[in-house]
Amino acid sequence: MAHEVDVILSNSGNGNLAIHCFGDLVKTPAAFNALKEVLIKHGIVDKVAAKKSVLAPIGDEKTSIELFNGNTAAIKILLPNNPTSLDIKASNMLADALEKGTGVRFNIVREDDYSGGAVFSIGQTRLYRESSLKPSIDLKGEGYMIAEKDGSIFLVGGKRRGAISPVIALIEEDFGGRLYSRQDGLQMPKISAQETITIREYTPAIELRSMWQFESFDRDFQLFNRVGASRSDLDRVPDEWGGNIKLSNEYFVHTLGKLLPNEKYFRDHPEYYSLRNGIRLPQGQGGGGNICMTNPDVRRIVADKVLDELKTLHKYGLFDVSAMDTEGYCECQDCQKLANLHGSSGLLIDFVNSVARKVKKDYPDVKISTLAYNDSEQPPKNIAPDDNVIIRLSAAAMHSDYYPMFTVDESDKFINSMNGWRKLGAKFYVWDFTVDFKGWPLPRPNLEVIGRNIEIYSQNNVFGLFLQGSHYGVGENQAKLRSWVYAKKMWDPSRDTKELIREFNYGYFGKVADLMQDYSDLLSREWHIFHDNHNFKDSLKYPKRFTMTDEFYPQAREIFEKALAQSKDDPALHSKVELEFLSILFYRLENIPPNGEEGRKSYIKDLHTFEDLAAKHNLNWITEGTTRTPQRIVEWKRKYNIRFANDKPSVVYLATNAITRIGDGAKVINEESSPNGLCVKIPIYGNAWAVQWFFGSALFNDVDYLVKIKVRADKNKQIGSAFDCGIYSVINKTSPLVLSVDSKDLSGNDYEWFDCGNVNGSDVPSAYFFFAQIPNSSIDYLYVSGIEFIPEGDPEYKANVRDKPIEHSLTPADIAVGEVVSLTSKNSQVLPPTKKIWDAGHEIISISPTSKAWHAKWHIFDSLAIGEYKVRALLKLKGQKEGYGIRFGVYSPKAKKEIFSKVIQANKIPQSDAYQWVELGTANITDDAGAYFFATSGGDNSFESFFLSKVEFVRVK
């Protein structure tokens, strides 16, 4: 074994192992760990020997200090006479860590009580000021200096964290302390009486280091590991400990909807909002418009609102002024002129600069942030952000959503954007995604990718970095490891990612560390296989998932079976392994179907285990804002026709605190008259969705439910359409229940249960209940306190509840041959993404060829007598070409089939600006109660837009 000859092990004098190779002391962490692998392989050293080398302090100058003699401390901790709260926190942290590592208590003294001798000098002591020691670099907010003079160690830091920064560096890097998780707290190895301190200075290259990892939402974890969350409600480091640069929860992102609220201005001042295709649109999240950024009143209103909010929010240091999550800016003449000069991002920058200049006069230390996202991804021309503007550059839309297993330097689009903003002199902050948002627990082998990306960001002078992972709760694959590794890499990008992973596994998982490291190695192998065998463009466009090799699951399962068995006698460790094992169970249930009798038994057993462990460890969410764990469990059961003995349909109640998406001015408010004290207040104006209430697959197969909503309304008139609501299935892309509610059916003042109709559980996989605004509504605000699904068999269930019939001047008995029943667009129920618009003085249905799903429907039961009818439609088409066109028909829910269908080819309809009647054919109306007329596109882009005004049924016989 030649390696044994080349390597000399010696005692470094402080109880730690020193390694020399060919006569040279191995200094760097990378060199140490490369050599350590050889030593481990040949059994020369233990696998966890000298672990503090992974985060060893970097610097050539060292000094040896005596910490204690027997049971007595040989050095004191010195504070100024008037210490800051940062000094006090730093001194207590150091004293506690030293006592944990030595068993000796170290005294903290003020300067007036100091009589000489070696000290750890904390902050701006008189001893430090008289020492002539000065940092040679700008320490900024969190940098630090650790210096030595006359046997004393001086700990000095930047403006925000002060002496806390060097104390954390000393504890972690010199003494080997670790805070891996919020539950375990600070771990300290044994500290020797004589220790070596590295003299050094350091300022982090990435000034703002933030992440949304649930495991990191703890003030001690954030402080010690030097990260934040960028948002005031999740950033837990208190101001007396130095706080963090952050944004307020109220103004975190997509803030123009709050700074220029639709409900306050749109009705009286539509000119404040974006002009799109000749129509002024209110701001919308996930659709709709933005604001008119050149309007001088808009600039004044937004700037004044920001200044007013900064009276209380200036302490955070950042304030966001960014567009809603939608594409397309205003097309008015002034906006287009500016966009032509500077590009679409230049229009935004010009607007944000105008706000930032006003802010700078009153709040010179506050930075205004805005998004480089959607239309503003690429840098502008002939304009640059002001020096108090921070660009939040989205890596997600340009890279992470599309190429999550490739590093950002492999993406021309993102690198060109980042380089462009940097060349403009912009201060920018990168927002990156690190998780699979369609399944947080899924194993995701991207840690090396994120590690490399952090290095690239730091080399490109990023001001800040925000890593978004699973922030709703526990359950993300390797969440604790990720939180710790991300924190270490952001603080010092030169640290080796794979060695940080190894360090965490051996420090956190104790006697099963070997197995957990094997699991990390397995994930690393999966990434290398994928990356080495795929071209950059052949990647994973969201929501497409990463696919492991066939070997992954059986090997990962074997690792965890061993780890669970070996940790059984240690409940705390066993619990840690169980939490990680949930990812492997999730992978199995998602990706490996129960083939054969034995496979089905095994699948059901794993499903039981997952359900039990998820409940035990509070794994409540599977995806961001849409799927809770019980919903996914029901989906698996439904997919493979599995039912447990206790699976009985029961009332499903959706409370307001379960709302997952709120847009266009809607918000959850406290209200005493609401049954549960909360409601969602929905302003009814414009034409967009306002609330989505996801309930996933909470309903069971083949069970009918009565759907009820509890609402009240502020009426502006007693008659007329009030709002639309219903259910939309994101998988089937259909709406099995849609209802247009009329004002006359609402009492207005008090909450009441309103029956919406029936739905079968099998029709709504992964669905949401929605409320939608309509033009010229008969109400100003709708208040919703809850939604109930009552299963058939429950005493409250009422069978055969149907949507209310459309009212016509004629009754079925009155309809004679030659007479007409007219269905207008006002009576119709539009289905996403169809919308109603005003055109030629009438309310019209606008249809785009987005899918083959139904786009609009009119209930016609109880309106037509049994008989034969000629059917025609009043319509016009924009941009027609070869293709499928539009399909019309009549569908019978009772018979579950279409009783009339007609396809009109797009190129057969003459192009005209005028509406024209098109004959659809003859429909035979039977006694199928519940039938409705529908219109849909073929989803083949055979036209640009389709406008439908009226449908007529003319009685033939």
N, C-alpha and C positions, 0 to 999 in steps of 0.2 A: 504494500500500500504506500506508494510514493508520496501521497499527500501528507502522511504522518511525518515524514522526514522534513518536508518543506515548511511545516507549521509548528510554531513554538507557542505553547500556552503559558501564561504567567499571571501572577496575582498583581493587579495594578496598584495595590496598596490601600484600596478603599473597599475591599471585599468583592469587587467585580472582576469578571474575567477579562483579561486583555489578550488580544490575538495578534501575533506577529507573523508575517509571511516573508521569507527571504530577508529577515532582519528588519523589515519596515513595519511600523505599527499600522494596522488597518484602521483608517480614520472614517471614511465615508460610509453612510448607511448602505449604499448599493454594493460597495465592495465587501463590506462585512457580511451582508446577507448572501451574496454569491458564495463566499467562502463558507459561511455557516451551513449551506446546503451540503457541501462536501463533508464537513465535519459530522453533520447529522447522519448522512448516508453511511459513514463508517463507524457510527456509534461513539464518536470521541466526545461530543458535547450533547447536552440535553436539548430537546427541540425548542424550549422556551428560554434558553440561556441568554443573558444580556439583552433582554428585549428592548430596553430603552435606547438602544442604538438606532431603532427604526425612526425615532424622532430625536436623535442625538442633536445637541446644539451645534451649529455650524460656526466655526471660528478657530483660529490657530492659537490665540493667546488664552492661557488658562491660569487659574490660581487655585491653590489648595487652601481649604479653610477647615478649622476644627469646629465641629458643631456641638459636641457634648463630651463630657468626661464622666464616666460612670452614669449616675442619674442626674447630673447637673448640666444645664445648658452652658456652653462656653461662649455663646454669642447672643446678643439681645436684638430685639426689633425696635428700631427708633422711629418715632413719629414727630412731626413738627408740633409746636405748642398749640397751634390752632389747626388741627388736621382737617382736611376736607372729608366728605363722606366717602370719596374714592380711597383716600389714604386709610381710613378706618377699615373699610372692607378689605383692602389689600393686606393690611397687617393681620387681620383675623384669619384670612385665607392662608397666609404663610404660616402663622402659628399653629393652626389646626393641622395642616399638611405635615409639618415637621413633627408634631406630636404623634400623628398616625404612623409615621415612618420610623420614629425613634423610641416612642414611649416616654419621651421627656417633654415637659412643658417649657416653652420658650416665652420669656417675659417681654411684654410690650411696654415701652417707656416713652414719656414725653421728654422733649429736650431739656426742660428745666430740671428734670429728675435724672438726667444722664450724667454719669461721673467718669466716663471714659471707657475704653476697651472696644473690642470688635463688635460691629453692629451690622444688621441689614438696615440700611437707611431707606426709608419709604418716602418718596416724593421730594418736595422742596424743603428739606430740612436745612437748618443753619449749617450743619456739618457739610452738606452737599454744596451749598452756595459758596462756602469757604474753601472747597476742595479744588476749585478751578477746573473741574471736569465738565465737559460740554459734549453733547452729541454732535457728530460731524455730518449727520443727515437730518432732513426734515422729518420729525416724528409724526407729523400730521395729527390724526385723531387717535390712532391706536398703536402707533409705533412705540418702540421702547429702547432703552439703553441699560445694559448691565455692566457696571464698571467697578474697578477695585482701586482702593488707595489706603495705604497704612493698615492693611488687614481687614478693612471694612468693605462691604459690598453695597454699591449704590444702585437703587432701583428707581428709574425715572421713566415716565411715559408721556404720550401725546395728550392733547387737550381733552379728548372725549373720555378715555379710559384711565389716564394718569398712571399711577403706580400699579394698578391692577394688571396692566399688560405685562410688565416685566416679572411680576410675581407669578402669573400663570405660566410664563415661559420657564421660569426657574423650577417650578413644581413639576411641570410636564417634561421638559427637555433635559434638565440637569438631574432631577431627582427621580424621574420615571413615573410620576403620577398620571393616572388616567381617569377620565370620566366617560365611560363607554355609553351609558344609558342613564336616563333620568331616574329609573327605579333603583339602580345599584349604587348611585352616588360615587364619590371620589374613592378610587383604589390607590393605595400607596404601597410600593415595595419597601423592603427593609432598607433604611438609610444608614450608612456607616458613620462612625464618629468623625472620620476625616473624609471629606468629599472634594471633588474637583469641580470648579465652576468655570464655565467658558465666558470670557469677556467678549461682548458683542453688541451690535446695534442692528435693529431690523424694523422696517416699515413694510407692511403688506402691499403688494402690487395692486391687488383688488381691494379697493377701499370699502365698498359696500358689498358684504357677503351675506346673501340671504337664501333661504330655502323654505319651501312648504313641504316639510316632512313631519307628520304627526308626532313622531318620536322625538323631534327636536323642540316641540312647543313647551319648553320648560325653562325657567329663568336661570337655574344653575347650569343646565346643559348649554344654553345659549351663551352665558357669560364665559364659562370655562373653555368652551370650544370655539368661541369668538365668531359666532354667527348670529343672524337675526332672521326675521320673517318678512320684513319690508312693510308689514301692515300692523297698525297700532294694536288691534285686538289679539294678534298672534305673536307679537314681538314682546317678550316678557321681561327683558332686562330693565329694571327700574332706572329712573333718572339719577337717583343717588348712587348708582353703580356705573353711571356713564351713559346708559341708554344706547340706542342705535339710531342711525339715520333711517327714517321710515316715512310711510304715507299713512294718513288717517284711514280708518276702516271705511268712513263715509265717502272718501274721495280717493279710492285706490286705483281704479282703472275704468275706462269708458265713462268718463265723468261728465261729459257735456250734456248728457240727459238730465243730470241734476243741476248743472250750472245754468241751463236754459230749458227748464222743464216744459214739456209739451202741454201739460194741463194748465199751466199758467199763461202761456203765450200763444199757442197755436191757433186757437179760434179767432182771436182778434188780430194776430199778426202772423199770418202764414208766410209772409215775406221774410221772416226770420229763419225759415227752414229751407232745406235744399229743394231746388227745382229739378225734377227728374221727368224726362219725357213730357214736358209741358205741364206737369202737375206738381204742386207744392206738397211735400210729404213730411209728416211728423217724424221725429227721430225714432229709430227702431233698433232693437238689439236682435241680431240674427235676421234682419230684413228691415225694410223701410228706408228712411233717409238719414241725413245728417243735418247740419246747420248751414246757413249761408255765411261763410267766413269772411266775406268782404263787406257785409252790411255793417255800417258804423254803429248803429244801435245795438246790434248783437255784440260787437267788440266791447262797447261800453258796459252793457249789462253783465257780460261774463267777467270782465275785469273787476267790476264793483263787487260782484258776488264772491270772487276769489279773495279780494281784500277783506271783505266782511268775515269770511270764514277763517282767514288767517289770524284774526284777533285772538282766537283760541287755539288754532292749529299750527301756528308758526313754530312752536317748540319741536315739531317733528322734523323740520328742515327740508321737507319735500312736499310739493303739492302737485297733484296730477290734473292736467288739462288735456284730455284725449278724446277722440271721436268714439262713437258707438261701434259695436262689433258688427259692422255691415260695410258693404263696398259701394263706392260711387259717391263722389262729392257733388256739390251744387253745380248746375249747368246754366246759371244765370250769366248774363253778359260779363259782369265784373269778375266773377269767379273764374269763368273760362279764360278771360284775358290774363289773369294772374297765373292760372294753371299752364297756359301756353308758354308763358315767360319762364316759369320756374319748375314746371312739372307738378303733378298732383301732390307730392310731398311738400313742394315749395309753397303751395297754397296753405297747407297746414302750418308750416314753419312760420310763414309771414303772420298768420293769425296768432300763434302761440307767442312769438316774439313781441307782438303788440301788448299781450297780457303781461308777459315777463317784465317788460320795461316799466310798467306801472307798479308792479310788485316790488321791483328793485329799489324804488324810491323809499318805500316804507319798511321793507323787509330785505335788506341787502344780503342776508345770510341764507335766505330761503331759495331753493332751486325749484323751477317749474319743470315737471316731467311731461313728456308726451310720447305716444306710441309710433314707432316705425313698423307699421303693420297694415296688411291689406294694401290699400292704394298708396300708402306712404312708406313701403318697405325700402324702396330704392332712394338714395339721397337726391336732393333737389339740385337744380342748376341756378347759378348766379345768386345764390342766397345761402346763408349759413345760420345755424342756431345761435342765439345770443349766449354770452358766457354764463348766464344763470339758467340756461335751459339744458335739461338732461334728456337725451334720446333713449327711450326704452326699445331696444332693437329686438324683435321677435325672431329667435332662431327656430321657433316651433313651426311657423307657417312656411318658412323658406327651407328648413332642413329637417328638424326632428320628427315632424309628422310624416315625412316622406322617406327619409333615409336614416332611421334611428340606429342602425347598426354600422353606420359609417361616420367617421369624424368630420367635423365641420370644414376642415381644410381640404376635404375631398369634394366639397360642394362649391362649384363656381358661383352659383347664384348668391349664396350666403356670404362667401368670402368677398365677392365683389361689392356687395352691399356694405359689409363691415368696413372694408378698405375705403369705400367712398365716403362714408360718414367720418371716418378717422381723418382722411385728407382734408375734409372741410374744417377740421379742428373741433369737431363736436365731442362733447363729453357724452359717452354712451354707456348704457347699462343693458346687458344681454339677458333676455328672458328665455330660458330653455326648459324643455320638457324632458323628464327622465323616466317616465313610467308609461305603461300601457293603460290608457284611459278607458279602454273597454274591458279591462279585467285587472285590477290592481294586484291581486295575489299571484298572477301568473309569473313563473320564473322568467326573468328577463336578463340575458347575459350582456349587459351594456355597461358594466362598471368601468371597464378599460376604455370604452368610448368616451364616457363622461370625464374620466381622468385626463385623457388626452385633450378633450375639448377645453377643459379648464386651463391647461397649459397654453393652448392657442389663444384663448381670451386674454390671459395675463400678458402674453407677448405682444398683444395688439392694443395695449393701454386702455383696457376697459375700466371704467370708473366703478362699475358694480356688476354683480352676477346674481341672478335669481334662478334657482333650480326648483321647478315645480314637480313634486311627486304626489304621493297619497297624503292628503291633508285632512281628510274627514275622520280618520281613525286608524286603528291598527290593521294589519293584514297585508301590506305591501311586501312582496318578496324581499327578504334581507333588509327590512326597513331600518333596523337599528344599526346594522353594519353600514348601510348607505349613508345614514345621517352622520355617523362618525367619520367615515372616509371622505365624504364631500366636504365636511368642515375642515379636515386636515389639508386637503388639496387646495381649497380656496385660500386658506391662510398662507400656505407655502406650496405653490404649484410644483416646486422641484422635488417634493417627496414622491417616492415611487408608489404608484397605485397598488400594484400587486403585493408589495411588502406591507402596505397599510392594511390591506385585506387580511393578510396572514397575521399581522399584529392583532387585529380585532378578534379574529377567531381564537387565537391562543390566549388572549387576555380575557375574553368574555365567556367562552364555552368550557373552560376547565378541562375535565377529564375526557370530554368528547370532542376536544378541539381538533384532533387528527381527522375525525370524520367530517366535521364541519368545514375544515380546510379542503378535504377531498371534494365536498360538494361545490365549494367555490372554484376549485380547479376544473370540475366537470362543466360548470357554466362557462368558464373561460375557454375551454376546449370547444364548446358549442359555438361561441362567437367566432373563434378563429376558423372553424370549418365553414361557417356561413360567409364570413368576410373574404376568405381566400378563394371561395368558389362562386362568388356572385359579382357581376359588374355593378358599378355604382347605380346605374339607372334601373337595374333589375333588383329593386329593393322593396320596401314595405310601405306603401301609401296608406295612411290612416283611413279607415280602421282595420286594414289588413294586419294580420298577426304574424309575429315571428314563429317559425316552425322549427322545433327541435328535431334532431335526428332520432331514428327509431331506438337507438341505444340509450338515449338520455333517461327516459322514465324508469326502466327497470334498474338502472344503476343508481339513480337518485333515490328510488324507493328502498333499495337495499341499504344505502347509507343511512337513511332515516330510521329504518327498522332497527338497525344496530344501535344508533344513537339513543333511540327511545328506550331500548332494553338496557343499555349501559347507564342510563341516568335515572332509572326507576327509584333508586334508593336516595336520591337527592331531589326533593320536590321542586325547589327553586330552579335547578338546572333542567329538570324534566319539563317544566312549564315553558322554559325558553325554547327547548327543542320542539315541543308541541306547536308553538306559535309559528315556527319556521316550516314545520311539517304541513301546515295548512296549505301552503303554496303547492306542494307536491300533490296533495289530495285534489286541490282545485284544478291543477293541470290534468289529472286523470279524468275527473268528472266532465271537464270541458272537451277533452280531445280524444279520449279513448272509449269508444262505445262499448256497451255490454254485450259482446257477441257470445252466443251460445249460453247454455244453462249455467255453467260454472262462471262465465263472464258476468252474467246477470246477477248471480248471488254475490260475487265479489264487488260489483258496482254498487249494489244496494248496501252492502256492509260499509263501503267507503263513504257512501252518501250519509249514512247514519253517523259515522265517525266525524265527518266534516261538520254536520249539523250540530253535534254535541260540542266539538272543539270550538266552533265559531261562537256558540253561545257562551262557553266558558271564558273565552278570551276577548269577548266583545267585538268580534269582527262583524260590524254592522253594515258596511258598505262594500260593494263590489266595483262600482264605477263612480265617476264624479257626477253627483247630482241626479242620477237616473235610476240606479239599481241598488236596492238594499239586498242583503244576503238572503232573507227569506224568499224574496222574489226569484232570485236565481235558483234556489233550491226547488221551488215550484216549477220553474222552467225545465230543469233536469227531469223532474218527475213526469211532467207532461210529455217531454220529448220521447221518453222511453216507456211511457205508460206504467209508471210506478206509483203506487199509493200506499202510504203507511196506514196502520190500523187507526191512528188518531187523526187522519186527514179528513175532516168534515168541513164542508163549506159553512162559513159563518159570516156575519156582517163584517164587511170591510169598510172602515171609516177613515177617510182622508182628512186630517186636520190641517189647518193653515200652516202649522209648523212643518208640514211635509211638502210644501210647495217647492218645486225644484227650479223652475225658471220663471222669472217675472220680468216683463218688459213694458215699454211704452208708458211709464209713469205709474204703473201699479205698484203697490207696496203693502206689506203686512203692517198693521197698526194694532195698538191696544184699543179695545172697545168694550166697555162694561156690559152693554146690552147683548154682545155676542155670547153664545152659550159657553164657549171656553175662554172668553176674555180676549180673543184675538180674531181678526178677520183680515182678508185681503181686500183693499180698497182699489177698485178698478175704474179709472176715468174712461168714459165711453165717448170716443171721438175718433176721427180718422178711419182707418181700415186696416187693422193688423191684429195679430194675436196679442193677448195681454198677459195671460197666465197659462202655464202648463203644469199640471199636477200628475207626475209620473206615478203609476201604480204597477208598472211592470207586468208580471204574471201572477198577481196576488189572487186572481180568480181562477177557479178550477174548471177543467174540461166539462163540457156537456151539462153545465148547470146554468139555468137562467137566473139573472139578477135584475131586480128593479133598481134603477139608478135615481137617486134623489139628491138635490142640492139645497142647502140652506142659505137663503139670500134675502137681502132687502135692497131697496133702490131709492135714490133721490130722483124723483120724476121732474121733467120739465114740461111734459104734457101727458094727458091721460090715455091717449091712443097712439098706436104706431109701434113699429118694431123697436125692441129695447136692446137686445144683444143676442149673439149666437153662442152656442156652447155644444159640447159633444165629446166624443172619444175618437182618438186617432191612433191606429196601430202602426208603429214605426217599422215593423217587420212586413206586415201585409200591405202597407201603404194604402190602407182603406180606412174609412170612417163608418163603423157599424152603427153609430148613433150620432145624429146631428139634429139640433133643435134650434129653431128661431123663436125666441120668446117675445111676446107682445106685452106692451105696458099694461094693458087691461087685465092681464093675468097676475099682476104683481100688486100686493096691497100697498107697498111703498114705504111704510113707516116701520114696521116690525119684521123681525126675521121670521121666515116661514119655510117649511119644506115644500119644495117644488118637484113634482114627478117629471122626470125627463123621458122615461121609457124603459124598455127592456133591452138587455144585451146578454148574449151567451158567452160564458168564459172562454170557449174555444175560439171565439172571433177576435180576441184582444190580447194576443201575445205581445209583450213589451209595448204597452200602450200608455197614453196619457189622456187625462181629461183636460179639455181646453175651454177657455173663455175668450171670445173674440169681439173686438169692437166693430161697429157698423156705422156707416155714414148716416148723419141726420137721425141719430137715435132719439127715442122718446125719453131717455133718462140721461142724467149727467154723470152719476156715479153708481156703480154696482158694488155691494158689499157681500162677500161670500165667507161664511164661517166653516163650511165643511161639505163633504160629499159622502154619501153612503151607497154601498152596493149591498142590497138585501137579497139573500139567496132564496130560491123557490123552496117552499116548505116552512120558512119563517112566518110567524103570524102576521108580520107587517108586510109581507110580500103580496102584491096584487097582480094576478095574472092578466095578460092581454092588455097591459097599459100601452098606449100608442101615442105617437106625436099627434098634436091637435090638427085637425084637417084645415087645409087652406080655405079661407072663406071666399066664395064667389057670389055674385048676385043671383046666380041660377042654382037650384037644387037639382039633384039627379033626376027626380021625377018630372021636372019641368023641361028637361033637355029634349027637344024634338029634332027630327031630321032637318039638317041644314043649319041648326043653331051651333054657336061657338062657345067653348070654354077656353078662356085665355089664361095662360100661366105667365106671369111677368117675373122679371128677375128679382123684383122686390120680395116676391113670395118664396124665392128659392133658398136653398141651404147650400152654401158654398163649402167646399172641402179643401183643406190645405193642399197645394199652395194657391188655389184659385182665390180671386178677390173680386169685390164689387167696386165699380168706379162710376163716376158720372160722365156721361158722354152724350152729346147731342140733346142735352136737357133731361136725360132719363138715367135711372140707375141701371147699369149694364153689368153683366158678368164677364170678366176678363180671364181667359184661359191661356196658359202657356203649355207647350208640349213637353212637360217635365217627366211624365211617367204615364203608364197605361192605367193608373188607378182612376176611380171616378173623381170628377172635378166639381160637379154640381148636381143637385137633385131637387125635384119638386114632388111632394106627396100629393097623390091624386085620388086616393080612396075617398069615398063619400062625396066626390065632386063630379064623377062621370057615371052616367047610367050604363048598365050593361049594354054593349052594342059595338058597332064598327065605326071607326073614326078615321078621317083623313088627318094626318099630322103634318104641320109645317112650322118652320122656325124663322124668325126675323134676326138676321145676323150679318156680320161682315168679317172679312179675313184680311190679315196683314202679312205680307211676305210669303205667299203661298208658293209651293214647289212640288215636285213629284213626291209622293209618299202617302201614308195611311190617311191622314186628315183627322176628321172628327167622327165619333160614333155616338149615336143617340139610341135610346131604347126605353123600355118599360120593364121594371124588375118586380117580381112578386116574392116578397120575403116568405110568404106562407108556402108557396110552391118551391121556393129556393131556385128559381130559374127566371130567365128573361122571357117575357111573353111578346116582346117586340124588339127588333134591333135593326138599325140602319147605319151603314158607313157612308159618309160623304167624302170623296177624295178631295184633298186640298186644292189640287190643280183644276178641279171641275167647278170651283166657285169663282165667278168673275171678280177680279180685284177692283174694288171701288171704295171711295170714302163714304158712300151712302150705304145704309142698311138695306138689305134685300130679303124677300121671302124665298126660302128654299123648301121645296116639297120633300118630305121625308118618307112618305108611304102610308100604308094603312095599318092601324093597330086594332086588334080585337080585344076589347075590355071585358074580362070575365068577372066572376064574383070574388076574385082574390083580394080580400081586404088587406090593406097595407101597402098596395103597390105604389111605386113612384116612377116618375120620368127622370132619366139621367142623361148627362152629357159628359163625354170624356175624350181626351186625345189619344193617339196611338203611341205617344212617347217617342216619336221618331224624327222630331224637328222638321216636319214637313211644312210647318208654317211658323211665323214668329209670334203672332198673337191672334186670338180668336175672340170676337166680341158677340155675345148673345143677349138679345134684348127681350124677346118674347117667344113663347111657344103656343100654338093654337091647336085644339082638338075640335074638328068639325064633324058633327054627327052625320053619318051616311045612312045607317039603318040600325 
